[in-house]
């Protein structure tokens, strides 16, 4: 028996509506890689380091917090309007404080800002306004989107300096692993217009006065990095949009060493026992010495890349950062 024409038309439009809703939903869902988190990393490292414990998210009594604050909204992305967030930890004391924006690791494709919170809280208790920043990962947006995100967050910090007690003249950037590479690139491209992006408080400066690189690559083209055996889906290849042989100009552009100059800010390096994460570091330090720019290096000899996430090393890392910032900001 044939269906009446109006039933067929109704079914057609119903199917069309469902398809449109599904298409809209697929656009707003941002792809995520959840493979790197504190639980999985802890389980991996515990068998080699049975004495470690993850540093905890625990707000000190002398610190206030503001979590998931929107610092910018990216319009008309493939996933709709995209809010980017940050967590702020501020000393309860009044007045202006030096500030530190903190960039998480995860191979540019995983991890999130919560990984930085234990260190951020500890540093805030010592008198810094610390800001843990969300940025677009490689499954969502390729290089240089993350650089634009972080610079936008720094401009937001300056635009909101009075509200959060931030000293505009004393803002540092730190990062761990992939975040360290990003921190270096953000800090060493001070004043480079094509690294700014075009959104979020463009009337403010994104200049950084100090950099802390925790196990982050300085030069993708240095032998310790370039000579690694990589699979086609290696994190850096995915983030940079191709291998060195396919995109050599982008690999160079993303290597912070090529942006260093006599006006670059002081740098603190905290290194694990894995040399490959320090590719280009020695060469950059040599350049900085020629320019008489202060650098400091401390090595954690243990063969654990994510040492900053765990006791007994978290407090040691915080001490090095605090002492360095006291030197360069006073």
Helices and strands as residue ranges (DSSP letters): H 5-28, H 38-46, E 53-54, E 63-77, E 80-91, E 97-103, G 113-116, H 117-124, E 129-133, H 145-159, H 161-164, E 166-176, H 178-188, G 193-195, E 210-214, H 223-226, H 235-240, H 248-253, G 256-259, E 266-271, G 275-278, H 281-290, E 295-299, G 307-309, E 310-311, H 314-329
